[in-house]
Amino acid sequence: LLKEVIRVSGLINSSRHPTNLLKDVMESVKSVFRTESCSILLVDKAKNELYFHIVAGEKEEEIQKIRVPMGKGIAGTVAVTRVPMIINDAQNDDRVYKVVDKASDFTTRNILAAPLIADDEVIGVMEGINTIDRNNFNDSDIELFLSFSDAAAVAIQKTRLLDNLEKTNRELEKKVSELGSLFDLGKAVLESKDEADLIRKSIRIVVRELDAKRAAILIIDQTRQKLNLWSFINGVEDKSQESFIRDSIIVDAIIENKILLRDSFESQEDS
């Protein structure tokens, strides 16, 4: 048992992918406590529920669709009280959340559950379900089970910290890129020879910043009822003049000084 705890501690400090790491921890729990299934439920603060994050055992797909209200069932109770629980007669215990068994066509006989606590906050619950080769869980299981739940909590916290760091880095890179593009636009305004030169430089900056395959700048000549179009498509620049189409949504947006946002346009080429 001690060897398995040490192995799990080593996994937590490794560079393994977080999801695979937690699955390994769950498999270790199944092996050490000889259970049919083991799962980790995480707290959804917005909905005040627990959802199945990792399920090691049968009916994984069905179980992961289920949510457990905080305070309901064994997992919900442990999440609120922060106290581990043993239930050895699950079928006759009203505290057990029977929805899980009904939805998954699984029979829960006994449960060992412990809170996942990180920075003094309950972030979830770990459960061992149905002992194998023995009838019940016992009090001596709790201390060791808490060692595994602590390790799982550390792994989850580590994952969240890394995710937050990556998100912060992406946001910082985006800000730096935007500032760089604004600087380049300012430089283009100062250095361009004429309007056409400014438009060509500007459209290239827009394409680079938005990582776009296509971009265009349209300027309306209302006196001539014409639409001047500068385009940049797949690296090729082009300039053309089109007839003024008053009922065009793009022309209307320009005249009315409105921002137009569309996720997709159906092109004639694709239809």
Salt bridges, closest charged atoms under 4 A:
GLU4 OE2 - ARG7 NH2 3.09
ASP24 OD2 - ARG16 NH2 2.75
GLU27 OE1 - LYS30 NZ 3.98
GLU36 OE2 - ARG109 NH1 3.11
ASP44 OD2 - ARG67 NH1 2.85
GLU49 OE1 - ARG67 NH1 3.23
ASP93 OD2 - ARG95 NH2 2.80
ASP120 OD1 - ARG82 NH2 2.87
GLU121 OE2 - LYS45 NZ 2.47
ASP141 OD2 - ARG134 NH1 3.00
GLU178 OE2 - LYS174 NZ 2.41
ASP184 OD2 - ARG208 NH2 2.84
ASP197 OD1 - ARG200 NH2 3.83
ASP197 OD2 - LYS201 NZ 3.48
ASP221 OD2 - ARG224 NE 3.82
GLU237 OE2 - ARG204 NE 2.66
ASP252 OD1 - ARG246 NH1 3.66
ASP252 OD2 - LYS258 NZ 3.13
